[in-house]
Amino acid sequence: MDETVLAIRSRILRLCGERGISVNRLANLSAVPPSSIKNILYGKSNNPKLMTIKLICDGLGITLGEFFSCDEFDKLEQSIK
């Protein structure tokens, strides 16, 4: 699994854990099909769409900036140097 996808997966799981919500609850809150979220979490989606992440953020009550402003993304190496 790509490092960026792993960071997205980790961030979603951490945010759900902090809020005590399940993947299905997140799906309901964000109006994203549970299968789409599970595809991100279990590596079937190699390139999650930004709109999907935005909807997840809306469901969690955070901005895209808050989602991406964390250690998971700060530690990623640049793909192009």
Contacts in CASP RR format, 6 or more apart in sequence:
PFRMAT RR
TARGET T0000
AUTHOR 0000-0000-0000
METHOD contacts of the structure
MODEL  1
MDETVLAIRSRILRLCGERGISVNRLANLSAVPPSSIKNILYGKSNNPKL
MTIKLICDGLGITLGEFFSCDEFDKLEQSIK
1 9 0 8 1.000
1 43 0 8 1.000
1 46 0 8 1.000
2 46 0 8 1.000
3 76 0 8 1.000
3 77 0 8 1.000
4 76 0 8 1.000
5 40 0 8 1.000
5 43 0 8 1.000
5 45 0 8 1.000
5 46 0 8 1.000
5 47 0 8 1.000
5 48 0 8 1.000
7 72 0 8 1.000
7 73 0 8 1.000
7 75 0 8 1.000
7 76 0 8 1.000
8 40 0 8 1.000
8 48 0 8 1.000
8 53 0 8 1.000
8 72 0 8 1.000
9 40 0 8 1.000
9 41 0 8 1.000
9 43 0 8 1.000
10 72 0 8 1.000
11 67 0 8 1.000
11 70 0 8 1.000
11 72 0 8 1.000
11 73 0 8 1.000
12 26 0 8 1.000
12 37 0 8 1.000
12 40 0 8 1.000
12 41 0 8 1.000
12 56 0 8 1.000
13 41 0 8 1.000
14 72 0 8 1.000
15 60 0 8 1.000
15 62 0 8 1.000
15 67 0 8 1.000
16 22 0 8 1.000
16 23 0 8 1.000
16 25 0 8 1.000
16 26 0 8 1.000
19 60 0 8 1.000
21 29 0 8 1.000
23 34 0 8 1.000
23 37 0 8 1.000
23 38 0 8 1.000
23 41 0 8 1.000
24 34 0 8 1.000
26 32 0 8 1.000
26 37 0 8 1.000
26 56 0 8 1.000
26 59 0 8 1.000
26 60 0 8 1.000
27 33 0 8 1.000
27 34 0 8 1.000
27 36 0 8 1.000
27 37 0 8 1.000
29 59 0 8 1.000
29 60 0 8 1.000
30 37 0 8 1.000
30 55 0 8 1.000
30 56 0 8 1.000
30 57 0 8 1.000
30 58 0 8 1.000
30 59 0 8 1.000
30 60 0 8 1.000
31 55 0 8 1.000
31 59 0 8 1.000
32 52 0 8 1.000
32 55 0 8 1.000
32 56 0 8 1.000
36 45 0 8 1.000
36 52 0 8 1.000
37 56 0 8 1.000
38 44 0 8 1.000
39 45 0 8 1.000
40 48 0 8 1.000
40 52 0 8 1.000
50 64 0 8 1.000
53 64 0 8 1.000
53 67 0 8 1.000
54 64 0 8 1.000
56 67 0 8 1.000
57 63 0 8 1.000
57 64 0 8 1.000
57 66 0 8 1.000
57 67 0 8 1.000
60 67 0 8 1.000
END
